[in-house]
Amino acid sequence: MGILWHRFFDDLTTNNLKIMRAPVFYILLLFLITNQLIAQIGTNELPAGIKYNTDISALNPYVFYPHSVTLDQPGDKEPLHAGYSIPVNIDFSEAASNIILHDSLNIWQLRVRVPGAVKLGIVFSELRINGTDKLFIYEPSGRNFTGAFTNNNNRYHGLLSTQVMPGNELVIEYISTKLSAYPPSFLIDELIYIFLDTEAEKSSGPCNVNINCDEGFMWQKQKRGVARILLRSGNNWFNCSGSLVNNTLENGAPYFLTADHCGANASEEDLLVWQFYFNNEYEGCSNSGNVPDTMVITGSTILAKAALQGGTDFKLLELEESVPDSWNPYYNGWSLSSRPAPKGVTIHHPSGDAKKISTFTDETTTATFSGGLSGAFWRTVWTETESGHGVTEGGSSGSPLFDQDGLIIGTLTGGGASCTNPDLPDFYGKFYRHWQSNGTTPETSLQPWLNPENDDLLHLFGYDPNRNTDFVKVDIVPALGGTIQGAGYYAEDELVSLRAVPQKGFKFLNWTDTLGHILSTDIIYEFTMPETQAQVFANFIESPTGVTEGIADQIISIYPNPAAEKVFIKLENLHNQVDIQFINATGQIVLHKRHSVTNENMTAEFDINFLKPGIYFIIVSNNQNTSTQKLIVNPKF
């Protein structure tokens, strides 16, 4: 499809939503909103019409037809268009048929049909559910239903959109124990007509990889924050992706990060009926079985955004409902690092399909996307893996890009990758540029919402409301003996994997606890995270030979040293694959490359122009053998 203009679109309305929040009280708003949000999800009970097998055959359905709409698109690239709004404006109290069951249940029912619809949903307005009354929506076979909606679902604006269900016909059912003559007067404002079949056709390309394949094994936390968006803009409905995102208060505030071009011109009322589908994934690796589509949050408002044109293309939403803990959500962490990520993944819903994962193993590079802020995007190329060659498609827009530590570093804007051209690059708005590069007001930056107390930090790990999370702290003895990979925040019962990397002139000795007991003598130490903070010691000893963990017979030379812009590493007598890592003085990996050694005297070249002046350690490893040498980076002139 070429450059993915099909991932973003000019919406058909021109009412830009601007939710203005004064900086002087945004912290108070954070507190009030978080403490007042009550989950307004349906009770998931069986509708009376299905439970008592009421005869709906006598109900004459109201039949509507979709109107042909021409999308005004840039060039010949189409967005992922899922469906249309069909205005109906039916007063339920006037149109519904009434029956009274033997147990004094007063039931009103109404049928609607849209020939040709693959899925159908409803948008209500002026909705006010009284007392113990209940509202249900189901398709005539009874296999799919949603509700009960109760007075807990009453909202100040009176709007409610319901999840779309398979088929072209729905039954709307209102139940009351009061034998009044009429139900409350509310409107069936519009029908959501979906023509895009994301299930029967397995809508995304065959190269894509399901999240529960082996490639997703290490990303089971992060996937729980990613959701599919079914969004309205004007009279049209589209698919996008995005993620729940953590804030430094770690209070489960339902903040959701996506791209601004997903509904760039959606009105305030449009956003109040957007739908967010969680846990929308296959249970296994194959495209078989049922994809859950009942865990749906409806409604949102904008907290902050920046347009693609001249900006970084992000939108931070607040969902109108809290995400129930029973859905096992995860609020993904993020990184403000400006350094390229050596590897990572994206988790997304290509073409509105079930949740997929795409992997990159080549370092991200800085780029500018057409019309966007200069240098504000990560360029990423996807890697073929065991289960496929995951890419992105329309509907993937807004999905998070995760670095090697599982932290969000970008949101998808566009690109050219596809199953037919998997080696073309994709482009993600940089998270650290979303932070304040579009402006410092709450309406244009992430910082006031995700770090309201303005803490001095460069990253924040994710938040799991169902499990305690705490820090794995590693003390290095002696301090210059080596570096540790894997320390950080973990949830209770999560697998922790630490790796010791000796510096030149040292070799690894063992891991010990706070009492000095030896826990392991292996370079890699794994354990299950306890309920509270874990502390271990990584112990190194000086190596009289100056060689660390092997590679004794091989010669590794680095030149020039000191260096400023480029450095060369000569690898002699090494075989197979070699990992080369550049680590700064605080233990962070700033550059990572994997080389296949093709001859006995291979030289690898590295561009280090982006590194700040200082001392770095270059770690060369072959299997479990490791050698470390120091590199001095001089200022650039």
Protein Blocks (a to p, Z undefined) as FASTA:
>chain_A
ZZafklgccdfbfcdcdddddfklmmmmmmmmmmmpccfbdehiacfklmnopafklpcc
ddddddddddddehjbdcddfbdcddfkpafklmpccdddfkopacdddddddehiabdc
dddehiacehjbccddddfklmaccdjddfklpcfklpacddddedjbdcdddddfbfcf
bdcddddfbacddfbdfklnomaafkbccfkbmklmmmmmmmmmpccddddehjaccddd
ddddddfklnopacddddfkgoplbcfklmmmgccdehiacfblbdgdjddfkbcceddd
dfbdcdfehpaopaddddfbdcdfklopacddddfbfbdcfbdcddddehhiacdddddf
bdcdddddehiaehiaccddddddfkbccdddehjgopacddfkopafbdcfbdjbdfkl
mmbccddddfklmmmmnojbfklcfklmmmmnopacfbdcdddfkbccdddddddddfkl
pccehiacddehiacdddddddehiacfbdcdfkopafbfcfbdcddddfbdcddddddd
ddfklpanejklbccdddddddfkbccdddehiahjdddddddfkopafbdcddddfbfb
dcddddfklpccddddddddehjbccdddddddddZZ
